[in-house]
Amino acid sequence: MMFPSMLANAISGILIFIAILLLFTKNKGKQQKLILLFSIAIGIHGIAHLGLEYVYHYPRFMYKNQTQTNTHLQQQSAMRERTI
């Protein structure tokens, strides 16, 4: 199973590849622009998931050691409270 950010990156890359293939066909208009727009949207959404995965260890079910993840989150929240 892949992380959501990795999956978004793979889908975005596939869509860019399809857009490049459309360069060599006669239909270069709206289809290519729409595919590239979807690729950008999915890529940006993947970046948002990457931030969630880094900060909150999301999705938690993919981490084998749940107690280690909870301890890490508690340490992070304690550090934030000290800095505020």
PyMOL Python script that loads the backbone (N, CA, C, O; Angstrom):
from pymol import cmd

cmd.read_pdbstr("""\
ATOM      1  N   MET A   1       0.835  -1.169   0.000  1.00  0.00           N
ATOM      2  CA  MET A   1       0.000   0.000   0.000  1.00  0.00           C
ATOM      3  C   MET A   1       0.888   1.243   0.000  1.00  0.00           C
ATOM      4  O   MET A   1       1.897   1.297   0.703  1.00  0.00           O
ATOM      5  N   MET A   2       0.504   2.225  -0.787  1.00  0.00           N
ATOM      6  CA  MET A   2       1.296   3.439  -0.921  1.00  0.00           C
ATOM      7  C   MET A   2       0.720   4.555  -0.059  1.00  0.00           C
ATOM      8  O   MET A   2      -0.474   4.576   0.238  1.00  0.00           O
ATOM      9  N   PHE A   3       1.580   5.472   0.332  1.00  0.00           N
ATOM     10  CA  PHE A   3       1.119   6.665   1.010  1.00  0.00           C
ATOM     11  C   PHE A   3       0.335   7.518   0.020  1.00  0.00           C
ATOM     12  O   PHE A   3       0.601   7.455  -1.180  1.00  0.00           O
ATOM     13  N   PRO A   4      -0.629   8.316   0.494  1.00  0.00           N
ATOM     14  CA  PRO A   4      -1.415   9.144  -0.424  1.00  0.00           C
ATOM     15  C   PRO A   4      -0.567  10.121  -1.235  1.00  0.00           C
ATOM     16  O   PRO A   4      -0.871  10.370  -2.402  1.00  0.00           O
ATOM     17  N   SER A   5       0.484  10.678  -0.645  1.00  0.00           N
ATOM     18  CA  SER A   5       1.323  11.617  -1.396  1.00  0.00           C
ATOM     19  C   SER A   5       2.076  10.918  -2.519  1.00  0.00           C
ATOM     20  O   SER A   5       2.252  11.485  -3.598  1.00  0.00           O
ATOM     21  N   MET A   6       2.521   9.690  -2.270  1.00  0.00           N
ATOM     22  CA  MET A   6       3.219   8.942  -3.316  1.00  0.00           C
ATOM     23  C   MET A   6       2.260   8.561  -4.440  1.00  0.00           C
ATOM     24  O   MET A   6       2.625   8.603  -5.615  1.00  0.00           O
ATOM     25  N   LEU A   7       1.049   8.195  -4.082  1.00  0.00           N
ATOM     26  CA  LEU A   7       0.054   7.837  -5.082  1.00  0.00           C
ATOM     27  C   LEU A   7      -0.314   9.056  -5.932  1.00  0.00           C
ATOM     28  O   LEU A   7      -0.454   8.944  -7.150  1.00  0.00           O
ATOM     29  N   ALA A   8      -0.469  10.210  -5.299  1.00  0.00           N
ATOM     30  CA  ALA A   8      -0.766  11.434  -6.041  1.00  0.00           C
ATOM     31  C   ALA A   8       0.377  11.788  -6.985  1.00  0.00           C
ATOM     32  O   ALA A   8       0.136  12.249  -8.101  1.00  0.00           O
ATOM     33  N   ASN A   9       1.610  11.580  -6.555  1.00  0.00           N
ATOM     34  CA  ASN A   9       2.764  11.839  -7.403  1.00  0.00           C
ATOM     35  C   ASN A   9       2.767  10.905  -8.611  1.00  0.00           C
ATOM     36  O   ASN A   9       3.063  11.334  -9.727  1.00  0.00           O
ATOM     37  N   ALA A  10       2.440   9.633  -8.395  1.00  0.00           N
ATOM     38  CA  ALA A  10       2.414   8.669  -9.499  1.00  0.00           C
ATOM     39  C   ALA A  10       1.308   9.010 -10.494  1.00  0.00           C
ATOM     40  O   ALA A  10       1.528   8.966 -11.704  1.00  0.00           O
ATOM     41  N   ILE A  11       0.128   9.346  -9.996  1.00  0.00           N
ATOM     42  CA  ILE A  11      -0.980   9.699 -10.894  1.00  0.00           C
ATOM     43  C   ILE A  11      -0.658  10.959 -11.674  1.00  0.00           C
ATOM     44  O   ILE A  11      -0.953  11.046 -12.866  1.00  0.00           O
ATOM     45  N   SER A  12      -0.055  11.935 -11.012  1.00  0.00           N
ATOM     46  CA  SER A  12       0.330  13.174 -11.685  1.00  0.00           C
ATOM     47  C   SER A  12       1.343  12.905 -12.792  1.00  0.00           C
ATOM     48  O   SER A  12       1.250  13.479 -13.877  1.00  0.00           O
ATOM     49  N   GLY A  13       2.304  12.035 -12.518  1.00  0.00           N
ATOM     50  CA  GLY A  13       3.293  11.685 -13.538  1.00  0.00           C
ATOM     51  C   GLY A  13       2.670  10.972 -14.720  1.00  0.00           C
ATOM     52  O   GLY A  13       3.057  11.222 -15.862  1.00  0.00           O
ATOM     53  N   ILE A  14       1.717  10.092 -14.475  1.00  0.00           N
ATOM     54  CA  ILE A  14       1.038   9.391 -15.561  1.00  0.00           C
ATOM     55  C   ILE A  14       0.251  10.381 -16.425  1.00  0.00           C
ATOM     56  O   ILE A  14       0.255  10.281 -17.652  1.00  0.00           O
ATOM     57  N   LEU A  15      -0.416  11.330 -15.781  1.00  0.00           N
ATOM     58  CA  LEU A  15      -1.176  12.323 -16.538  1.00  0.00           C
ATOM     59  C   LEU A  15      -0.263  13.215 -17.374  1.00  0.00           C
ATOM     60  O   LEU A  15      -0.615  13.576 -18.498  1.00  0.00           O
ATOM     61  N   ILE A  16       0.890  13.571 -16.849  1.00  0.00           N
ATOM     62  CA  ILE A  16       1.850  14.358 -17.635  1.00  0.00           C
ATOM     63  C   ILE A  16       2.341  13.547 -18.825  1.00  0.00           C
ATOM     64  O   ILE A  16       2.501  14.089 -19.919  1.00  0.00           O
ATOM     65  N   PHE A  17       2.584  12.251 -18.623  1.00  0.00           N
ATOM     66  CA  PHE A  17       3.005  11.390 -19.725  1.00  0.00           C
ATOM     67  C   PHE A  17       1.929  11.327 -20.809  1.00  0.00           C
ATOM     68  O   PHE A  17       2.244  11.360 -21.999  1.00  0.00           O
ATOM     69  N   ILE A  18       0.664  11.236 -20.406  1.00  0.00           N
ATOM     70  CA  ILE A  18      -0.436  11.222 -21.382  1.00  0.00           C
ATOM     71  C   ILE A  18      -0.489  12.540 -22.141  1.00  0.00           C
ATOM     72  O   ILE A  18      -0.722  12.555 -23.350  1.00  0.00           O
ATOM     73  N   ALA A  19      -0.272  13.651 -21.433  1.00  0.00           N
ATOM     74  CA  ALA A  19      -0.270  14.958 -22.102  1.00  0.00           C
ATOM     75  C   ALA A  19       0.866  15.058 -23.111  1.00  0.00           C
ATOM     76  O   ALA A  19       0.696  15.654 -24.175  1.00  0.00           O
ATOM     77  N   ILE A  20       2.018  14.484 -22.793  1.00  0.00           N
ATOM     78  CA  ILE A  20       3.143  14.491 -23.740  1.00  0.00           C
ATOM     79  C   ILE A  20       2.808  13.641 -24.969  1.00  0.00           C
ATOM     80  O   ILE A  20       3.144  14.001 -26.097  1.00  0.00           O
ATOM     81  N   LEU A  21       2.144  12.516 -24.731  1.00  0.00           N
ATOM     82  CA  LEU A  21       1.732  11.685 -25.876  1.00  0.00           C
ATOM     83  C   LEU A  21       0.750  12.423 -26.777  1.00  0.00           C
ATOM     84  O   LEU A  21       0.758  12.232 -27.993  1.00  0.00           O
ATOM     85  N   LEU A  22      -0.089  13.258 -26.192  1.00  0.00           N
ATOM     86  CA  LEU A  22      -1.044  14.026 -26.992  1.00  0.00           C
ATOM     87  C   LEU A  22      -0.359  15.070 -27.867  1.00  0.00           C
ATOM     88  O   LEU A  22      -0.959  15.559 -28.825  1.00  0.00           O
ATOM     89  N   LEU A  23       0.884  15.418 -27.554  1.00  0.00           N
ATOM     90  CA  LEU A  23       1.628  16.359 -28.400  1.00  0.00           C
ATOM     91  C   LEU A  23       1.830  15.805 -29.802  1.00  0.00           C
ATOM     92  O   LEU A  23       1.920  16.563 -30.768  1.00  0.00           O
ATOM     93  N   PHE A  24       1.899  14.485 -29.913  1.00  0.00           N
ATOM     94  CA  PHE A  24       2.186  13.858 -31.196  1.00  0.00           C
ATOM     95  C   PHE A  24       0.933  13.452 -31.955  1.00  0.00           C
ATOM     96  O   PHE A  24       1.025  12.792 -32.990  1.00  0.00           O
ATOM     97  N   THR A  25      -0.234  13.836 -31.459  1.00  0.00           N
ATOM     98  CA  THR A  25      -1.480  13.553 -32.163  1.00  0.00           C
ATOM     99  C   THR A  25      -2.043  14.842 -32.735  1.00  0.00           C
ATOM    100  O   THR A  25      -1.502  15.925 -32.508  1.00  0.00           O
ATOM    101  N   LYS A  26      -3.113  14.718 -33.465  1.00  0.00           N
ATOM    102  CA  LYS A  26      -3.726  15.906 -34.072  1.00  0.00           C
ATOM    103  C   LYS A  26      -4.588  16.674 -33.080  1.00  0.00           C
ATOM    104  O   LYS A  26      -4.811  17.871 -33.264  1.00  0.00           O
ATOM    105  N   ASN A  27      -5.083  16.010 -32.024  1.00  0.00           N
ATOM    106  CA  ASN A  27      -5.895  16.669 -31.005  1.00  0.00           C
ATOM    107  C   ASN A  27      -4.995  17.272 -29.933  1.00  0.00           C
ATOM    108  O   ASN A  27      -4.644  16.596 -28.966  1.00  0.00           O
ATOM    109  N   LYS A  28      -4.623  18.526 -30.096  1.00  0.00           N
ATOM    110  CA  LYS A  28      -3.732  19.167 -29.135  1.00  0.00           C
ATOM    111  C   LYS A  28      -4.449  20.181 -28.256  1.00  0.00           C
ATOM    112  O   LYS A  28      -3.829  20.760 -27.364  1.00  0.00           O
ATOM    113  N   GLY A  29      -5.708  20.406 -28.477  1.00  0.00           N
ATOM    114  CA  GLY A  29      -6.401  21.517 -27.844  1.00  0.00           C
ATOM    115  C   GLY A  29      -6.804  21.308 -26.401  1.00  0.00           C
ATOM    116  O   GLY A  29      -5.965  21.204 -25.506  1.00  0.00           O
ATOM    117  N   LYS A  30      -8.094  21.248 -26.196  1.00  0.00           N
ATOM    118  CA  LYS A  30      -8.652  21.271 -24.849  1.00  0.00           C
ATOM    119  C   LYS A  30      -8.315  20.028 -24.042  1.00  0.00           C
ATOM    120  O   LYS A  30      -8.162  20.114 -22.823  1.00  0.00           O
ATOM    121  N   GLN A  31      -8.197  18.879 -24.687  1.00  0.00           N
ATOM    122  CA  GLN A  31      -7.909  17.648 -23.949  1.00  0.00           C
ATOM    123  C   GLN A  31      -6.567  17.734 -23.231  1.00  0.00           C
ATOM    124  O   GLN A  31      -6.451  17.366 -22.062  1.00  0.00           O
ATOM    125  N   GLN A  32      -5.569  18.219 -23.935  1.00  0.00           N
ATOM    126  CA  GLN A  32      -4.238  18.314 -23.347  1.00  0.00           C
ATOM    127  C   GLN A  32      -4.228  19.312 -22.185  1.00  0.00           C
ATOM    128  O   GLN A  32      -3.617  19.049 -21.148  1.00  0.00           O
ATOM    129  N   LYS A  33      -4.885  20.430 -22.349  1.00  0.00           N
ATOM    130  CA  LYS A  33      -4.939  21.429 -21.281  1.00  0.00           C
ATOM    131  C   LYS A  33      -5.684  20.885 -20.066  1.00  0.00           C
ATOM    132  O   LYS A  33      -5.285  21.134 -18.928  1.00  0.00           O
ATOM    133  N   LEU A  34      -6.759  20.147 -20.303  1.00  0.00           N
ATOM    134  CA  LEU A  34      -7.525  19.583 -19.207  1.00  0.00           C
ATOM    135  C   LEU A  34      -6.726  18.531 -18.449  1.00  0.00           C
ATOM    136  O   LEU A  34      -6.776  18.485 -17.220  1.00  0.00           O
ATOM    137  N   ILE A  35      -5.993  17.690 -19.164  1.00  0.00           N
ATOM    138  CA  ILE A  35      -5.151  16.677 -18.519  1.00  0.00           C
ATOM    139  C   ILE A  35      -4.057  17.340 -17.693  1.00  0.00           C
ATOM    140  O   ILE A  35      -3.782  16.912 -16.572  1.00  0.00           O
ATOM    141  N   LEU A  36      -3.433  18.375 -18.233  1.00  0.00           N
ATOM    142  CA  LEU A  36      -2.396  19.079 -17.479  1.00  0.00           C
ATOM    143  C   LEU A  36      -2.971  19.790 -16.255  1.00  0.00           C
ATOM    144  O   LEU A  36      -2.314  19.862 -15.217  1.00  0.00           O
ATOM    145  N   LEU A  37      -4.191  20.315 -16.368  1.00  0.00           N
ATOM    146  CA  LEU A  37      -4.839  20.946 -15.226  1.00  0.00           C
ATOM    147  C   LEU A  37      -5.111  19.923 -14.125  1.00  0.00           C
ATOM    148  O   LEU A  37      -4.873  20.196 -12.949  1.00  0.00           O
ATOM    149  N   PHE A  38      -5.607  18.751 -14.504  1.00  0.00           N
ATOM    150  CA  PHE A  38      -5.823  17.692 -13.516  1.00  0.00           C
ATOM    151  C   PHE A  38      -4.509  17.256 -12.882  1.00  0.00           C
ATOM    152  O   PHE A  38      -4.458  16.976 -11.684  1.00  0.00           O
ATOM    153  N   SER A  39      -3.452  17.199 -13.679  1.00  0.00           N
ATOM    154  CA  SER A  39      -2.149  16.807 -13.151  1.00  0.00           C
ATOM    155  C   SER A  39      -1.657  17.806 -12.099  1.00  0.00           C
ATOM    156  O   SER A  39      -1.126  17.410 -11.062  1.00  0.00           O
ATOM    157  N   ILE A  40      -1.835  19.083 -12.371  1.00  0.00           N
ATOM    158  CA  ILE A  40      -1.427  20.112 -11.414  1.00  0.00           C
ATOM    159  C   ILE A  40      -2.258  20.015 -10.140  1.00  0.00           C
ATOM    160  O   ILE A  40      -1.721  20.110  -9.036  1.00  0.00           O
ATOM    161  N   ALA A  41      -3.571  19.827 -10.292  1.00  0.00           N
ATOM    162  CA  ALA A  41      -4.446  19.750  -9.125  1.00  0.00           C
ATOM    163  C   ALA A  41      -4.103  18.539  -8.256  1.00  0.00           C
ATOM    164  O   ALA A  41      -4.046  18.652  -7.032  1.00  0.00           O
ATOM    165  N   ILE A  42      -3.876  17.395  -8.875  1.00  0.00           N
ATOM    166  CA  ILE A  42      -3.536  16.189  -8.118  1.00  0.00           C
ATOM    167  C   ILE A  42      -2.172  16.342  -7.463  1.00  0.00           C
ATOM    168  O   ILE A  42      -1.982  15.898  -6.331  1.00  0.00           O
ATOM    169  N   GLY A  43      -1.222  16.961  -8.150  1.00  0.00           N
ATOM    170  CA  GLY A  43       0.106  17.180  -7.582  1.00  0.00           C
ATOM    171  C   GLY A  43       0.072  18.085  -6.362  1.00  0.00           C
ATOM    172  O   GLY A  43       0.738  17.808  -5.364  1.00  0.00           O
ATOM    173  N   ILE A  44      -0.698  19.163  -6.433  1.00  0.00           N
ATOM    174  CA  ILE A  44      -0.808  20.074  -5.287  1.00  0.00           C
ATOM    175  C   ILE A  44      -1.507  19.382  -4.122  1.00  0.00           C
ATOM    176  O   ILE A  44      -1.125  19.562  -2.966  1.00  0.00           O
ATOM    177  N   HIS A  45      -2.519  18.599  -4.428  1.00  0.00           N
ATOM    178  CA  HIS A  45      -3.205  17.848  -3.376  1.00  0.00           C
ATOM    179  C   HIS A  45      -2.241  16.844  -2.720  1.00  0.00           C
ATOM    180  O   HIS A  45      -2.306  16.622  -1.511  1.00  0.00           O
ATOM    181  N   GLY A  46      -1.358  16.244  -3.512  1.00  0.00           N
ATOM    182  CA  GLY A  46      -0.357  15.328  -2.978  1.00  0.00           C
ATOM    183  C   GLY A  46       0.625  16.019  -2.048  1.00  0.00           C
ATOM    184  O   GLY A  46       1.078  15.435  -1.063  1.00  0.00           O
ATOM    185  N   ILE A  47       0.954  17.276  -2.368  1.00  0.00           N
ATOM    186  CA  ILE A  47       1.846  18.047  -1.492  1.00  0.00           C
ATOM    187  C   ILE A  47       1.174  18.293  -0.144  1.00  0.00           C
ATOM    188  O   ILE A  47       1.829  18.251   0.898  1.00  0.00           O
ATOM    189  N   ALA A  48      -0.137  18.550  -0.166  1.00  0.00           N
ATOM    190  CA  ALA A  48      -0.870  18.721   1.093  1.00  0.00           C
ATOM    191  C   ALA A  48      -0.839  17.430   1.912  1.00  0.00           C
ATOM    192  O   ALA A  48      -0.681  17.472   3.132  1.00  0.00           O
ATOM    193  N   HIS A  49      -0.989  16.293   1.248  1.00  0.00           N
ATOM    194  CA  HIS A  49      -0.918  15.019   1.958  1.00  0.00           C
ATOM    195  C   HIS A  49       0.478  14.785   2.532  1.00  0.00           C
ATOM    196  O   HIS A  49       0.617  14.231   3.623  1.00  0.00           O
ATOM    197  N   LEU A  50       1.504  15.201   1.805  1.00  0.00           N
ATOM    198  CA  LEU A  50       2.861  15.037   2.301  1.00  0.00           C
ATOM    199  C   LEU A  50       3.055  15.798   3.609  1.00  0.00           C
ATOM    200  O   LEU A  50       3.706  15.305   4.530  1.00  0.00           O
ATOM    201  N   GLY A  51       2.488  16.998   3.686  1.00  0.00           N
ATOM    202  CA  GLY A  51       2.561  17.764   4.931  1.00  0.00           C
ATOM    203  C   GLY A  51       1.854  17.060   6.072  1.00  0.00           C
ATOM    204  O   GLY A  51       2.362  17.032   7.193  1.00  0.00           O
ATOM    205  N   LEU A  52       0.682  16.488   5.802  1.00  0.00           N
ATOM    206  CA  LEU A  52      -0.041  15.752   6.839  1.00  0.00           C
ATOM    207  C   LEU A  52       0.748  14.533   7.296  1.00  0.00           C
ATOM    208  O   LEU A  52       0.818  14.242   8.490  1.00  0.00           O
ATOM    209  N   GLU A  53       1.340  13.823   6.343  1.00  0.00           N
ATOM    210  CA  GLU A  53       2.102  12.625   6.690  1.00  0.00           C
ATOM    211  C   GLU A  53       3.309  12.979   7.551  1.00  0.00           C
ATOM    212  O   GLU A  53       3.655  12.238   8.471  1.00  0.00           O
ATOM    213  N   TYR A  54       3.945  14.100   7.259  1.00  0.00           N
ATOM    214  CA  TYR A  54       5.141  14.486   8.000  1.00  0.00           C
ATOM    215  C   TYR A  54       4.800  14.971   9.407  1.00  0.00           C
ATOM    216  O   TYR A  54       5.419  14.544  10.381  1.00  0.00           O
ATOM    217  N   VAL A  55       3.825  15.855   9.511  1.00  0.00           N
ATOM    218  CA  VAL A  55       3.528  16.472  10.797  1.00  0.00           C
ATOM    219  C   VAL A  55       2.736  15.546  11.709  1.00  0.00           C
ATOM    220  O   VAL A  55       3.056  15.412  12.890  1.00  0.00           O
ATOM    221  N   TYR A  56       1.707  14.909  11.170  1.00  0.00           N
ATOM    222  CA  TYR A  56       0.783  14.138  12.009  1.00  0.00           C
ATOM    223  C   TYR A  56       0.932  12.631  11.866  1.00  0.00           C
ATOM    224  O   TYR A  56       0.130  11.876  12.415  1.00  0.00           O
ATOM    225  N   HIS A  57       1.932  12.191  11.149  1.00  0.00           N
ATOM    226  CA  HIS A  57       2.118  10.758  10.881  1.00  0.00           C
ATOM    227  C   HIS A  57       0.836  10.146  10.338  1.00  0.00           C
ATOM    228  O   HIS A  57       0.368   9.113  10.818  1.00  0.00           O
ATOM    229  N   TYR A  58       0.283  10.800   9.336  1.00  0.00           N
ATOM    230  CA  TYR A  58      -0.967  10.367   8.717  1.00  0.00           C
ATOM    231  C   TYR A  58      -0.644   9.576   7.466  1.00  0.00           C
ATOM    232  O   TYR A  58       0.285   9.975   6.764  1.00  0.00           O
ATOM    233  N   PRO A  59      -1.293   8.540   7.134  1.00  0.00           N
ATOM    234  CA  PRO A  59      -2.322   7.798   7.850  1.00  0.00           C
ATOM    235  C   PRO A  59      -1.691   6.874   8.882  1.00  0.00           C
ATOM    236  O   PRO A  59      -0.721   6.177   8.583  1.00  0.00           O
ATOM    237  N   ARG A  60      -2.220   6.866  10.061  1.00  0.00           N
ATOM    238  CA  ARG A  60      -1.624   6.144  11.182  1.00  0.00           C
ATOM    239  C   ARG A  60      -1.640   4.641  10.995  1.00  0.00           C
ATOM    240  O   ARG A  60      -0.764   3.950  11.515  1.00  0.00           O
ATOM    241  N   PHE A  61      -2.632   4.105  10.250  1.00  0.00           N
ATOM    242  CA  PHE A  61      -2.713   2.655  10.101  1.00  0.00           C
ATOM    243  C   PHE A  61      -1.545   2.091   9.302  1.00  0.00           C
ATOM    244  O   PHE A  61      -1.346   0.876   9.294  1.00  0.00           O
ATOM    245  N   MET A  62      -0.776   2.930   8.635  1.00  0.00           N
ATOM    246  CA  MET A  62       0.352   2.448   7.847  1.00  0.00           C
ATOM    247  C   MET A  62       1.619   2.328   8.685  1.00  0.00           C
ATOM    248  O   MET A  62       2.612   1.763   8.226  1.00  0.00           O
ATOM    249  N   TYR A  63       1.597   2.849   9.900  1.00  0.00           N
ATOM    250  CA  TYR A  63       2.765   2.746  10.762  1.00  0.00           C
ATOM    251  C   TYR A  63       2.642   1.496  11.620  1.00  0.00           C
ATOM    252  O   TYR A  63       1.599   1.246  12.223  1.00  0.00           O
ATOM    253  N   LYS A  64       3.702   0.724  11.670  1.00  0.00           N
ATOM    254  CA  LYS A  64       3.663  -0.557  12.372  1.00  0.00           C
ATOM    255  C   LYS A  64       3.606  -0.374  13.888  1.00  0.00           C
ATOM    256  O   LYS A  64       2.862  -1.078  14.572  1.00  0.00           O
ATOM    257  N   ASN A  65       4.367   0.542  14.397  1.00  0.00           N
ATOM    258  CA  ASN A  65       4.463   0.712  15.845  1.00  0.00           C
ATOM    259  C   ASN A  65       3.611   1.904  16.269  1.00  0.00           C
ATOM    260  O   ASN A  65       4.085   3.040  16.270  1.00  0.00           O
ATOM    261  N   GLN A  66       2.368   1.647  16.624  1.00  0.00           N
ATOM    262  CA  GLN A  66       1.434   2.722  16.966  1.00  0.00           C
ATOM    263  C   GLN A  66       1.855   3.450  18.243  1.00  0.00           C
ATOM    264  O   GLN A  66       1.673   4.663  18.337  1.00  0.00           O
ATOM    265  N   THR A  67       2.406   2.747  19.217  1.00  0.00           N
ATOM    266  CA  THR A  67       2.796   3.404  20.469  1.00  0.00           C
ATOM    267  C   THR A  67       3.948   4.376  20.226  1.00  0.00           C
ATOM    268  O   THR A  67       4.016   5.432  20.855  1.00  0.00           O
ATOM    269  N   GLN A  68       4.847   4.020  19.319  1.00  0.00           N
ATOM    270  CA  GLN A  68       5.949   4.927  19.001  1.00  0.00           C
ATOM    271  C   GLN A  68       5.414   6.191  18.329  1.00  0.00           C
ATOM    272  O   GLN A  68       5.907   7.287  18.595  1.00  0.00           O
ATOM    273  N   THR A  69       4.427   6.048  17.476  1.00  0.00           N
ATOM    274  CA  THR A  69       3.828   7.200  16.810  1.00  0.00           C
ATOM    275  C   THR A  69       3.133   8.099  17.820  1.00  0.00           C
ATOM    276  O   THR A  69       3.289   9.319  17.766  1.00  0.00           O
ATOM    277  N   ASN A  70       2.370   7.521  18.737  1.00  0.00           N
ATOM    278  CA  ASN A  70       1.677   8.313  19.753  1.00  0.00           C
ATOM    279  C   ASN A  70       2.667   9.043  20.651  1.00  0.00           C
ATOM    280  O   ASN A  70       2.447  10.203  20.999  1.00  0.00           O
ATOM    281  N   THR A  71       3.753   8.379  21.030  1.00  0.00           N
ATOM    282  CA  THR A  71       4.771   9.008  21.861  1.00  0.00           C
ATOM    283  C   THR A  71       5.409  10.183  21.131  1.00  0.00           C
ATOM    284  O   THR A  71       5.644  11.235  21.726  1.00  0.00           O
ATOM    285  N   HIS A  72       5.688  10.005  19.846  1.00  0.00           N
ATOM    286  CA  HIS A  72       6.286  11.070  19.047  1.00  0.00           C
ATOM    287  C   HIS A  72       5.345  12.270  18.963  1.00  0.00           C
ATOM    288  O   HIS A  72       5.788  13.413  19.080  1.00  0.00           O
ATOM    289  N   LEU A  73       4.051  12.020  18.760  1.00  0.00           N
ATOM    290  CA  LEU A  73       3.086  13.117  18.696  1.00  0.00           C
ATOM    291  C   LEU A  73       2.982  13.844  20.031  1.00  0.00           C
ATOM    292  O   LEU A  73       2.847  15.067  20.058  1.00  0.00           O
ATOM    293  N   GLN A  74       3.042  13.113  21.126  1.00  0.00           N
ATOM    294  CA  GLN A  74       2.982  13.742  22.437  1.00  0.00           C
ATOM    295  C   GLN A  74       4.215  14.611  22.672  1.00  0.00           C
ATOM    296  O   GLN A  74       4.111  15.697  23.244  1.00  0.00           O
ATOM    297  N   GLN A  75       5.375  14.139  22.234  1.00  0.00           N
ATOM    298  CA  GLN A  75       6.592  14.924  22.381  1.00  0.00           C
ATOM    299  C   GLN A  75       6.510  16.200  21.547  1.00  0.00           C
ATOM    300  O   GLN A  75       6.936  17.265  21.995  1.00  0.00           O
ATOM    301  N   GLN A  76       5.966  16.095  20.341  1.00  0.00           N
ATOM    302  CA  GLN A  76       5.839  17.280  19.493  1.00  0.00           C
ATOM    303  C   GLN A  76       4.898  18.298  20.114  1.00  0.00           C
ATOM    304  O   GLN A  76       5.197  19.493  20.116  1.00  0.00           O
ATOM    305  N   SER A  77       3.761  17.843  20.642  1.00  0.00           N
ATOM    306  CA  SER A  77       2.820  18.794  21.248  1.00  0.00           C
ATOM    307  C   SER A  77       3.413  19.431  22.508  1.00  0.00           C
ATOM    308  O   SER A  77       3.157  20.604  22.781  1.00  0.00           O
ATOM    309  N   ALA A  78       4.194  18.681  23.269  1.00  0.00           N
ATOM    310  CA  ALA A  78       4.848  19.239  24.453  1.00  0.00           C
ATOM    311  C   ALA A  78       5.872  20.303  24.060  1.00  0.00           C
ATOM    312  O   ALA A  78       6.005  21.321  24.739  1.00  0.00           O
ATOM    313  N   MET A  79       6.589  20.069  22.972  1.00  0.00           N
ATOM    314  CA  MET A  79       7.570  21.049  22.502  1.00  0.00           C
ATOM    315  C   MET A  79       6.862  22.326  22.028  1.00  0.00           C
ATOM    316  O   MET A  79       7.350  23.430  22.269  1.00  0.00           O
ATOM    317  N   ARG A  80       5.717  22.178  21.357  1.00  0.00           N
ATOM    318  CA  ARG A  80       4.976  23.352  20.909  1.00  0.00           C
ATOM    319  C   ARG A  80       4.471  24.157  22.082  1.00  0.00           C
ATOM    320  O   ARG A  80       4.496  25.387  22.041  1.00  0.00           O
ATOM    321  N   GLU A  81       4.011  23.489  23.131  1.00  0.00           N
ATOM    322  CA  GLU A  81       3.510  24.197  24.309  1.00  0.00           C
ATOM    323  C   GLU A  81       4.623  24.976  25.003  1.00  0.00           C
ATOM    324  O   GLU A  81       4.393  26.067  25.526  1.00  0.00           O
ATOM    325  N   ARG A  82       5.818  24.416  25.004  1.00  0.00           N
ATOM    326  CA  ARG A  82       6.950  25.119  25.630  1.00  0.00           C
ATOM    327  C   ARG A  82       7.331  26.368  24.856  1.00  0.00           C
ATOM    328  O   ARG A  82       7.748  27.357  25.459  1.00  0.00           O
ATOM    329  N   THR A  83       7.199  26.349  23.539  1.00  0.00           N
ATOM    330  CA  THR A  83       7.614  27.491  22.732  1.00  0.00           C
ATOM    331  C   THR A  83       6.569  28.603  22.734  1.00  0.00           C
ATOM    332  O   THR A  83       6.880  29.751  22.419  1.00  0.00           O
ATOM    333  N   ILE A  84       5.337  28.267  23.088  1.00  0.00           N
ATOM    334  CA  ILE A  84       4.270  29.297  23.081  1.00  0.00           C
ATOM    335  C   ILE A  84       4.256  30.058  24.341  1.00  0.00           C
ATOM    336  O   ILE A  84       3.433  30.957  24.510  1.00  0.00           O
TER     337      ILE A  84
END
""", "prot")
cmd.dss("prot")
cmd.show_as("cartoon", "prot")
cmd.util.cbc("prot")
cmd.orient("prot")
